[in-house]
Amino acid sequence: MNRDQVFEFFRRLAEANPSPTTELDYTDPYTLLVAVVLSAQATDASVNIATKPLFERIKTPQEMLQLGEDRLREAIKTIGLFNTKAKNVIALSKALIDRYKGKVPRTREELQALPGVGRKTANVVLNTAFGEETFAVDTHVFRVCNRTGLAPGKTPDEVEAKLEKIVPQPFRRDAHHWLILHGRYICKARLPECWRCPVIDLCRYKPKTLPPEERARSTAARTGHRGKSAARTGKARTASPPKAGRSRSRPTRLP
Ligand code: SF4
């Protein structure tokens, strides 16, 4: 995409959703940090279910330490990887008290030095809690950037570096939220909903997904055709397995 197309891409996402934000529930930088750590390889909805009662009782690193690892584990046991996450949340809460008087630090280096905090988590906290123009690349952002041609890259770090370079003002602060939400609700992993996509003409992904009714018609036409041909030849109507490298399903070039 050229510069004008990149601007238009974000202008349209912004028009569709003028005030995007994280879907994780939190009340301050500390609870946001905990929620983001808990959200690794889990859905925001599943994290919110566990943190709702937890954050009613626990609002500070001190309170988290008083709760203790066993009771925290019990509180988050519905979230994947809860054992490791409980350990990390207790360890990072202790580190916040020891190093920063219980406050969440505001630099990437300090955040990434905390237990369980990687670059993506640091970027989310810097952006959402402190308003920094950072680009957290999760699975949705990675997929959208590659599929569309907006910021292709083999790794999240490569995609992030490209976003840093190409995203113009006034979209830099909210860009990662628009990309996450676009990936979560429209440019979905298994079947992107191209027919209702606001950036369809800017996106290089092919073939575009047809509207459900057109797909249903084309499936019916295909099935009908196969049915007649099977009847003519007397062969069973079961589809033969696709040959290696020649799958008949939609191309899914990228995650
Ligand atoms: S046109 Fe399709 S593949 Fe491209 S961004 Fe939109 S939903 Fe994703």
py3Dmol code that shows the C-alpha trace and the ligand (Angstrom):
import py3Dmol

protein = """\
ATOM      1  CA  MET A   1       0.000   0.000   0.000  1.00  0.00           C
ATOM      2  CA  ASN A   2       1.208   3.498  -0.712  1.00  0.00           C
ATOM      3  CA  ARG A   3       0.973   6.344   1.788  1.00  0.00           C
ATOM      4  CA  ASP A   4      -2.412   7.576   0.565  1.00  0.00           C
ATOM      5  CA  GLN A   5      -3.861   4.060   0.760  1.00  0.00           C
ATOM      6  CA  VAL A   6      -2.525   3.545   4.291  1.00  0.00           C
ATOM      7  CA  PHE A   7      -4.109   6.849   5.347  1.00  0.00           C
ATOM      8  CA  GLU A   8      -7.398   5.859   3.736  1.00  0.00           C
ATOM      9  CA  PHE A   9      -7.250   2.401   5.388  1.00  0.00           C
ATOM     10  CA  PHE A  10      -7.100   3.906   8.872  1.00  0.00           C
ATOM     11  CA  ARG A  11      -9.482   6.746   8.029  1.00  0.00           C
ATOM     12  CA  ARG A  12     -12.165   4.189   7.222  1.00  0.00           C
ATOM     13  CA  LEU A  13     -11.507   2.045  10.311  1.00  0.00           C
ATOM     14  CA  ALA A  14     -11.639   5.237  12.387  1.00  0.00           C
ATOM     15  CA  GLU A  15     -14.871   6.304  10.751  1.00  0.00           C
ATOM     16  CA  ALA A  16     -16.446   2.942  11.571  1.00  0.00           C
ATOM     17  CA  ASN A  17     -15.252   3.060  15.200  1.00  0.00           C
ATOM     18  CA  PRO A  18     -14.199   6.544  16.372  1.00  0.00           C
ATOM     19  CA  SER A  19     -13.264   5.532  19.944  1.00  0.00           C
ATOM     20  CA  PRO A  20     -11.684   2.087  19.932  1.00  0.00           C
ATOM     21  CA  THR A  21     -10.263   0.621  23.112  1.00  0.00           C
ATOM     22  CA  THR A  22      -9.304  -2.652  24.711  1.00  0.00           C
ATOM     23  CA  GLU A  23     -12.089  -5.095  25.504  1.00  0.00           C
ATOM     24  CA  LEU A  24     -10.319  -6.142  28.709  1.00  0.00           C
ATOM     25  CA  ASP A  25     -11.940  -4.801  31.875  1.00  0.00           C
ATOM     26  CA  TYR A  26      -9.608  -2.786  34.129  1.00  0.00           C
ATOM     27  CA  THR A  27      -9.674   0.220  36.412  1.00  0.00           C
ATOM     28  CA  ASP A  28      -6.079   1.482  36.470  1.00  0.00           C
ATOM     29  CA  PRO A  29      -2.604   0.673  35.090  1.00  0.00           C
ATOM     30  CA  TYR A  30      -2.070  -2.141  37.627  1.00  0.00           C
ATOM     31  CA  THR A  31      -5.303  -3.997  36.888  1.00  0.00           C
ATOM     32  CA  LEU A  32      -4.704  -3.457  33.153  1.00  0.00           C
ATOM     33  CA  LEU A  33      -1.219  -4.970  33.473  1.00  0.00           C
ATOM     34  CA  VAL A  34      -2.613  -7.993  35.325  1.00  0.00           C
ATOM     35  CA  ALA A  35      -5.452  -8.429  32.816  1.00  0.00           C
ATOM     36  CA  VAL A  36      -3.059  -8.279  29.842  1.00  0.00           C
ATOM     37  CA  VAL A  37      -0.723 -10.841  31.449  1.00  0.00           C
ATOM     38  CA  LEU A  38      -3.729 -13.116  32.017  1.00  0.00           C
ATOM     39  CA  SER A  39      -4.921 -12.661  28.430  1.00  0.00           C
ATOM     40  CA  ALA A  40      -1.974 -14.453  26.767  1.00  0.00           C
ATOM     41  CA  GLN A  41      -3.456 -17.245  24.635  1.00  0.00           C
ATOM     42  CA  ALA A  42      -6.898 -16.598  26.119  1.00  0.00           C
ATOM     43  CA  THR A  43      -9.869 -14.551  24.986  1.00  0.00           C
ATOM     44  CA  ASP A  44     -10.596 -11.166  26.534  1.00  0.00           C
ATOM     45  CA  ALA A  45     -14.078 -12.419  27.425  1.00  0.00           C
ATOM     46  CA  SER A  46     -12.694 -15.355  29.430  1.00  0.00           C
ATOM     47  CA  VAL A  47     -10.277 -13.046  31.259  1.00  0.00           C
ATOM     48  CA  ASN A  48     -13.074 -10.592  32.098  1.00  0.00           C
ATOM     49  CA  ILE A  49     -15.187 -13.366  33.607  1.00  0.00           C
ATOM     50  CA  ALA A  50     -12.351 -14.259  35.990  1.00  0.00           C
ATOM     51  CA  THR A  51     -11.165 -10.717  36.772  1.00  0.00           C
ATOM     52  CA  LYS A  52     -14.613  -9.277  37.542  1.00  0.00           C
ATOM     53  CA  PRO A  53     -14.829 -10.799  41.040  1.00  0.00           C
ATOM     54  CA  LEU A  54     -11.039 -10.686  41.457  1.00  0.00           C
ATOM     55  CA  PHE A  55     -10.715  -6.931  40.822  1.00  0.00           C
ATOM     56  CA  GLU A  56     -13.610  -6.211  43.161  1.00  0.00           C
ATOM     57  CA  ARG A  57     -11.390  -7.442  45.993  1.00  0.00           C
ATOM     58  CA  ILE A  58      -7.878  -6.863  44.661  1.00  0.00           C
ATOM     59  CA  LYS A  59      -6.849  -3.437  43.377  1.00  0.00           C
ATOM     60  CA  THR A  60      -3.166  -3.112  44.305  1.00  0.00           C
ATOM     61  CA  PRO A  61       0.020  -5.209  44.199  1.00  0.00           C
ATOM     62  CA  GLN A  62      -0.019  -5.292  48.021  1.00  0.00           C
ATOM     63  CA  GLU A  63      -3.529  -6.776  48.049  1.00  0.00           C
ATOM     64  CA  MET A  64      -2.449  -9.301  45.416  1.00  0.00           C
ATOM     65  CA  LEU A  65       0.424 -10.473  47.608  1.00  0.00           C
ATOM     66  CA  GLN A  66      -1.923 -10.760  50.583  1.00  0.00           C
ATOM     67  CA  LEU A  67      -4.270 -12.876  48.458  1.00  0.00           C
ATOM     68  CA  GLY A  68      -1.382 -15.230  47.673  1.00  0.00           C
ATOM     69  CA  GLU A  69      -0.626 -17.565  44.795  1.00  0.00           C
ATOM     70  CA  ASP A  70      -2.966 -20.406  45.803  1.00  0.00           C
ATOM     71  CA  ARG A  71      -6.070 -18.259  46.080  1.00  0.00           C
ATOM     72  CA  LEU A  72      -5.138 -16.346  42.900  1.00  0.00           C
ATOM     73  CA  ARG A  73      -4.762 -19.667  41.060  1.00  0.00           C
ATOM     74  CA  GLU A  74      -8.223 -20.657  42.249  1.00  0.00           C
ATOM     75  CA  ALA A  75      -9.654 -17.296  41.089  1.00  0.00           C
ATOM     76  CA  ILE A  76      -8.232 -17.599  37.572  1.00  0.00           C
ATOM     77  CA  LYS A  77      -8.491 -21.356  37.053  1.00  0.00           C
ATOM     78  CA  THR A  78     -10.896 -20.908  34.128  1.00  0.00           C
ATOM     79  CA  ILE A  79      -8.169 -19.165  32.104  1.00  0.00           C
ATOM     80  CA  GLY A  80      -5.629 -21.183  30.103  1.00  0.00           C
ATOM     81  CA  LEU A  81      -2.117 -21.508  31.577  1.00  0.00           C
ATOM     82  CA  PHE A  82      -3.447 -20.354  34.954  1.00  0.00           C
ATOM     83  CA  ASN A  83      -0.651 -21.979  36.951  1.00  0.00           C
ATOM     84  CA  THR A  84       2.116 -20.049  35.225  1.00  0.00           C
ATOM     85  CA  LYS A  85       0.038 -16.874  35.089  1.00  0.00           C
ATOM     86  CA  ALA A  86      -0.686 -16.979  38.836  1.00  0.00           C
ATOM     87  CA  LYS A  87       3.046 -17.333  39.529  1.00  0.00           C
ATOM     88  CA  ASN A  88       3.859 -14.420  37.223  1.00  0.00           C
ATOM     89  CA  VAL A  89       1.191 -12.109  38.634  1.00  0.00           C
ATOM     90  CA  ILE A  90       2.425 -12.698  42.190  1.00  0.00           C
ATOM     91  CA  ALA A  91       6.061 -12.226  41.114  1.00  0.00           C
ATOM     92  CA  LEU A  92       5.342  -9.061  39.138  1.00  0.00           C
ATOM     93  CA  SER A  93       3.282  -7.623  41.995  1.00  0.00           C
ATOM     94  CA  LYS A  94       6.235  -8.200  44.333  1.00  0.00           C
ATOM     95  CA  ALA A  95       8.601  -6.588  41.795  1.00  0.00           C
ATOM     96  CA  LEU A  96       6.328  -3.538  41.514  1.00  0.00           C
ATOM     97  CA  ILE A  97       6.419  -3.093  45.296  1.00  0.00           C
ATOM     98  CA  ASP A  98      10.189  -3.674  45.555  1.00  0.00           C
ATOM     99  CA  ARG A  99      11.235  -1.538  42.581  1.00  0.00           C
ATOM    100  CA  TYR A 100       8.504   1.055  41.971  1.00  0.00           C
ATOM    101  CA  LYS A 101       6.667   1.510  45.290  1.00  0.00           C
ATOM    102  CA  GLY A 102       3.693  -0.418  43.933  1.00  0.00           C
ATOM    103  CA  LYS A 103       3.297   1.711  40.790  1.00  0.00           C
ATOM    104  CA  VAL A 104       3.414   0.482  37.201  1.00  0.00           C
ATOM    105  CA  PRO A 105       6.512   1.855  35.424  1.00  0.00           C
ATOM    106  CA  ARG A 106       6.119   3.851  32.223  1.00  0.00           C
ATOM    107  CA  THR A 107       8.997   2.638  30.070  1.00  0.00           C
ATOM    108  CA  ARG A 108       9.159  -0.407  27.844  1.00  0.00           C
ATOM    109  CA  GLU A 109      12.450  -1.578  29.363  1.00  0.00           C
ATOM    110  CA  GLU A 110      11.124  -1.460  32.922  1.00  0.00           C
ATOM    111  CA  LEU A 111       7.873  -3.160  31.956  1.00  0.00           C
ATOM    112  CA  GLN A 112       9.600  -5.927  30.030  1.00  0.00           C
ATOM    113  CA  ALA A 113      11.853  -6.621  33.008  1.00  0.00           C
ATOM    114  CA  LEU A 114       8.774  -7.660  35.028  1.00  0.00           C
ATOM    115  CA  PRO A 115       7.917 -11.399  35.279  1.00  0.00           C
ATOM    116  CA  GLY A 116       5.509 -12.542  32.564  1.00  0.00           C
ATOM    117  CA  VAL A 117       5.673  -9.250  30.661  1.00  0.00           C
ATOM    118  CA  GLY A 118       6.806  -9.448  27.026  1.00  0.00           C
ATOM    119  CA  ARG A 119       7.007  -6.792  24.347  1.00  0.00           C
ATOM    120  CA  LYS A 120       3.353  -7.116  23.340  1.00  0.00           C
ATOM    121  CA  THR A 121       2.097  -6.745  26.916  1.00  0.00           C
ATOM    122  CA  ALA A 122       4.388  -3.750  27.471  1.00  0.00           C
ATOM    123  CA  ASN A 123       3.082  -2.134  24.285  1.00  0.00           C
ATOM    124  CA  VAL A 124      -0.551  -2.599  25.322  1.00  0.00           C
ATOM    125  CA  VAL A 125       0.076  -1.077  28.772  1.00  0.00           C
ATOM    126  CA  LEU A 126       2.092   1.844  27.357  1.00  0.00           C
ATOM    127  CA  ASN A 127      -0.624   2.563  24.820  1.00  0.00           C
ATOM    128  CA  THR A 128      -3.794   1.951  26.795  1.00  0.00           C
ATOM    129  CA  ALA A 129      -2.743   3.103  30.264  1.00  0.00           C
ATOM    130  CA  PHE A 130      -0.292   5.861  29.330  1.00  0.00           C
ATOM    131  CA  GLY A 131      -1.344   6.989  25.851  1.00  0.00           C
ATOM    132  CA  GLU A 132       1.938   6.132  24.101  1.00  0.00           C
ATOM    133  CA  GLU A 133       1.932   5.530  20.342  1.00  0.00           C
ATOM    134  CA  THR A 134       2.912   1.869  20.488  1.00  0.00           C
ATOM    135  CA  PHE A 135       1.848  -0.992  18.227  1.00  0.00           C
ATOM    136  CA  ALA A 136       1.122  -4.229  20.045  1.00  0.00           C
ATOM    137  CA  VAL A 137       1.119  -7.056  17.515  1.00  0.00           C
ATOM    138  CA  ASP A 138      -1.091  -9.946  18.584  1.00  0.00           C
ATOM    139  CA  THR A 139      -2.405 -12.746  16.392  1.00  0.00           C
ATOM    140  CA  HIS A 140      -5.160 -10.524  14.924  1.00  0.00           C
ATOM    141  CA  VAL A 141      -2.867  -7.609  14.098  1.00  0.00           C
ATOM    142  CA  PHE A 142      -0.305  -9.995  12.606  1.00  0.00           C
ATOM    143  CA  ARG A 143      -2.919 -11.608  10.367  1.00  0.00           C
ATOM    144  CA  VAL A 144      -4.553  -8.367   9.212  1.00  0.00           C
ATOM    145  CA  CYS A 145      -1.220  -6.687   8.453  1.00  0.00           C
ATOM    146  CA  ASN A 146      -0.068  -9.642   6.360  1.00  0.00           C
ATOM    147  CA  ARG A 147      -3.306 -10.410   4.564  1.00  0.00           C
ATOM    148  CA  THR A 148      -4.054  -6.876   3.546  1.00  0.00           C
ATOM    149  CA  GLY A 149      -0.477  -5.973   2.609  1.00  0.00           C
ATOM    150  CA  LEU A 150      -0.586  -3.087   5.092  1.00  0.00           C
ATOM    151  CA  ALA A 151       2.562  -4.143   6.986  1.00  0.00           C
ATOM    152  CA  PRO A 152       3.687  -7.614   5.953  1.00  0.00           C
ATOM    153  CA  GLY A 153       6.300  -9.377   8.056  1.00  0.00           C
ATOM    154  CA  LYS A 154       7.423 -12.852   9.052  1.00  0.00           C
ATOM    155  CA  THR A 155       7.437 -12.124  12.785  1.00  0.00           C
ATOM    156  CA  PRO A 156       5.440  -9.857  15.117  1.00  0.00           C
ATOM    157  CA  ASP A 157       8.560  -7.723  15.589  1.00  0.00           C
ATOM    158  CA  GLU A 158       8.869  -7.181  11.833  1.00  0.00           C
ATOM    159  CA  VAL A 159       5.205  -6.218  11.570  1.00  0.00           C
ATOM    160  CA  GLU A 160       5.552  -3.857  14.523  1.00  0.00           C
ATOM    161  CA  ALA A 161       8.594  -2.168  12.943  1.00  0.00           C
ATOM    162  CA  LYS A 162       6.649  -1.642   9.709  1.00  0.00           C
ATOM    163  CA  LEU A 163       3.650  -0.220  11.532  1.00  0.00           C
ATOM    164  CA  GLU A 164       5.979   2.166  13.378  1.00  0.00           C
ATOM    165  CA  LYS A 165       7.166   3.398  10.007  1.00  0.00           C
ATOM    166  CA  ILE A 166       3.951   3.663   8.018  1.00  0.00           C
ATOM    167  CA  VAL A 167       1.058   4.570  10.353  1.00  0.00           C
ATOM    168  CA  PRO A 168       0.366   8.292   9.958  1.00  0.00           C
ATOM    169  CA  GLN A 169      -1.080  10.803  12.361  1.00  0.00           C
ATOM    170  CA  PRO A 170      -3.771  11.170  13.591  1.00  0.00           C
ATOM    171  CA  PHE A 171      -4.113   7.377  13.729  1.00  0.00           C
ATOM    172  CA  ARG A 172      -0.954   6.290  15.541  1.00  0.00           C
ATOM    173  CA  ARG A 173      -2.352   6.115  19.042  1.00  0.00           C
ATOM    174  CA  ASP A 174      -5.397   3.983  18.222  1.00  0.00           C
ATOM    175  CA  ALA A 175      -4.022   2.007  15.257  1.00  0.00           C
ATOM    176  CA  HIS A 176      -3.449  -1.221  17.150  1.00  0.00           C
ATOM    177  CA  HIS A 177      -6.968  -1.231  18.605  1.00  0.00           C
ATOM    178  CA  TRP A 178      -8.487  -0.733  15.154  1.00  0.00           C
ATOM    179  CA  LEU A 179      -6.386  -3.568  13.769  1.00  0.00           C
ATOM    180  CA  ILE A 180      -7.225  -5.943  16.641  1.00  0.00           C
ATOM    181  CA  LEU A 181     -10.947  -5.241  16.424  1.00  0.00           C
ATOM    182  CA  HIS A 182     -10.909  -5.496  12.629  1.00  0.00           C
ATOM    183  CA  GLY A 183      -9.202  -8.895  12.899  1.00  0.00           C
ATOM    184  CA  ARG A 184     -11.453 -10.104  15.684  1.00  0.00           C
ATOM    185  CA  TYR A 185     -14.797  -9.202  14.128  1.00  0.00           C
ATOM    186  CA  ILE A 186     -14.354  -8.849  10.346  1.00  0.00           C
ATOM    187  CA  CYS A 187     -11.033 -10.133   9.025  1.00  0.00           C
ATOM    188  CA  LYS A 188     -11.443 -13.386  10.965  1.00  0.00           C
ATOM    189  CA  ALA A 189      -8.823 -16.117  10.854  1.00  0.00           C
ATOM    190  CA  ARG A 190     -10.841 -18.921   9.302  1.00  0.00           C
ATOM    191  CA  LEU A 191     -13.139 -16.938   7.034  1.00  0.00           C
ATOM    192  CA  PRO A 192     -12.628 -13.196   6.614  1.00  0.00           C
ATOM    193  CA  GLU A 193     -15.953 -11.411   6.133  1.00  0.00           C
ATOM    194  CA  CYS A 194     -14.824  -9.460   3.090  1.00  0.00           C
ATOM    195  CA  TRP A 195     -18.368  -8.709   1.925  1.00  0.00           C
ATOM    196  CA  ARG A 196     -18.842  -6.304   4.852  1.00  0.00           C
ATOM    197  CA  CYS A 197     -15.297  -5.016   5.091  1.00  0.00           C
ATOM    198  CA  PRO A 198     -14.787  -1.247   4.910  1.00  0.00           C
ATOM    199  CA  VAL A 199     -11.305  -1.599   3.366  1.00  0.00           C
ATOM    200  CA  ILE A 200     -12.080  -4.284   0.789  1.00  0.00           C
ATOM    201  CA  ASP A 201     -10.795  -2.247  -2.163  1.00  0.00           C
ATOM    202  CA  LEU A 202      -7.498  -1.468  -0.406  1.00  0.00           C
ATOM    203  CA  CYS A 203      -6.778  -5.055   0.659  1.00  0.00           C
ATOM    204  CA  ARG A 204      -4.663  -7.367  -1.518  1.00  0.00           C
ATOM    205  CA  TYR A 205      -6.044 -10.655  -0.130  1.00  0.00           C
ATOM    206  CA  LYS A 206      -7.593 -12.926  -2.763  1.00  0.00           C
ATOM    207  CA  PRO A 207     -10.006 -14.430  -3.312  1.00  0.00           C
ATOM    208  CA  LYS A 208     -12.361 -12.252  -1.308  1.00  0.00           C
ATOM    209  CA  THR A 209     -15.068 -14.065   0.679  1.00  0.00           C
ATOM    210  CA  LEU A 210     -18.504 -13.774  -0.917  1.00  0.00           C
ATOM    211  CA  PRO A 211     -21.637 -12.867   1.060  1.00  0.00           C
ATOM    212  CA  PRO A 212     -23.264 -15.885   2.786  1.00  0.00           C
ATOM    213  CA  GLU A 213     -26.207 -16.059   0.362  1.00  0.00           C
ATOM    214  CA  GLU A 214     -23.902 -16.111  -2.676  1.00  0.00           C
ATOM    215  CA  ARG A 215     -21.723 -18.778  -1.064  1.00  0.00           C
ATOM    216  CA  ALA A 216     -24.823 -20.840  -0.288  1.00  0.00           C
ATOM    217  CA  ARG A 217     -25.961 -20.515  -3.939  1.00  0.00           C
ATOM    218  CA  SER A 218     -22.584 -21.523  -5.291  1.00  0.00           C
ATOM    219  CA  THR A 219     -22.355 -24.479  -2.865  1.00  0.00           C
ATOM    220  CA  ALA A 220     -25.845 -25.603  -3.902  1.00  0.00           C
ATOM    221  CA  ALA A 221     -24.893 -25.328  -7.569  1.00  0.00           C
ATOM    222  CA  ARG A 222     -21.710 -27.353  -6.985  1.00  0.00           C
ATOM    223  CA  THR A 223     -23.501 -30.014  -4.942  1.00  0.00           C
ATOM    224  CA  GLY A 224     -26.251 -30.319  -7.526  1.00  0.00           C
ATOM    225  CA  HIS A 225     -23.694 -30.706 -10.294  1.00  0.00           C
ATOM    226  CA  ARG A 226     -21.808 -33.393  -8.396  1.00  0.00           C
ATOM    227  CA  GLY A 227     -25.054 -35.177  -7.640  1.00  0.00           C
ATOM    228  CA  LYS A 228     -25.994 -35.433 -11.335  1.00  0.00           C
ATOM    229  CA  SER A 229     -22.555 -36.522 -12.389  1.00  0.00           C
ATOM    230  CA  ALA A 230     -22.450 -39.190  -9.669  1.00  0.00           C
ATOM    231  CA  ALA A 231     -25.864 -40.438 -10.744  1.00  0.00           C
ATOM    232  CA  ARG A 232     -24.676 -40.659 -14.360  1.00  0.00           C
ATOM    233  CA  THR A 233     -21.526 -42.574 -13.514  1.00  0.00           C
ATOM    234  CA  GLY A 234     -23.070 -44.604 -10.713  1.00  0.00           C
ATOM    235  CA  LYS A 235     -20.197 -43.622  -8.431  1.00  0.00           C
ATOM    236  CA  ALA A 236     -20.563 -42.774  -4.762  1.00  0.00           C
ATOM    237  CA  ARG A 237     -21.124 -39.066  -3.960  1.00  0.00           C
ATOM    238  CA  THR A 238     -18.381 -38.891  -1.369  1.00  0.00           C
ATOM    239  CA  ALA A 239     -15.730 -36.364  -2.294  1.00  0.00           C
ATOM    240  CA  SER A 240     -12.347 -37.929  -2.916  1.00  0.00           C
ATOM    241  CA  PRO A 241      -9.558 -36.650  -0.688  1.00  0.00           C
ATOM    242  CA  PRO A 242      -7.711 -33.656  -2.172  1.00  0.00           C
ATOM    243  CA  LYS A 243      -4.361 -34.397  -3.746  1.00  0.00           C
ATOM    244  CA  ALA A 244      -1.332 -33.134  -1.890  1.00  0.00           C
ATOM    245  CA  GLY A 245      -0.748 -29.454  -2.587  1.00  0.00           C
ATOM    246  CA  ARG A 246      -4.027 -29.140  -4.530  1.00  0.00           C
ATOM    247  CA  SER A 247      -6.587 -28.569  -1.786  1.00  0.00           C
ATOM    248  CA  ARG A 248      -9.977 -27.457  -3.034  1.00  0.00           C
ATOM    249  CA  SER A 249     -10.712 -25.458   0.077  1.00  0.00           C
ATOM    250  CA  ARG A 250     -10.226 -21.670   0.116  1.00  0.00           C
ATOM    251  CA  PRO A 251      -6.610 -20.671   0.250  1.00  0.00           C
ATOM    252  CA  THR A 252      -5.560 -19.768   3.734  1.00  0.00           C
ATOM    253  CA  ARG A 253      -2.133 -18.432   3.007  1.00  0.00           C
ATOM    254  CA  LEU A 254      -1.719 -16.737   6.316  1.00  0.00           C
ATOM    255  CA  PRO A 255      -2.882 -17.331   9.869  1.00  0.00           C
TER     256      PRO A 255
END
"""
ligand_1 = """\
8
SF4
S -11.176 -7.578 2.365
Fe -11.303 -9.510 3.491
S -9.191 -10.182 3.769
Fe -9.160 -7.978 3.227
S -9.145 -6.885 5.201
Fe -11.251 -7.053 4.550
S -12.003 -8.930 5.562
Fe -9.759 -9.000 5.592
"""
view = py3Dmol.view(width=600, height=400)
view.addModel(protein, "pdb")
view.setStyle({"model": 0}, {"cartoon": {"style": "trace"}})
view.addModel(ligand_1, "xyz")
view.setStyle({"model": 1}, {"stick": {}})
view.zoomTo()
view.show()
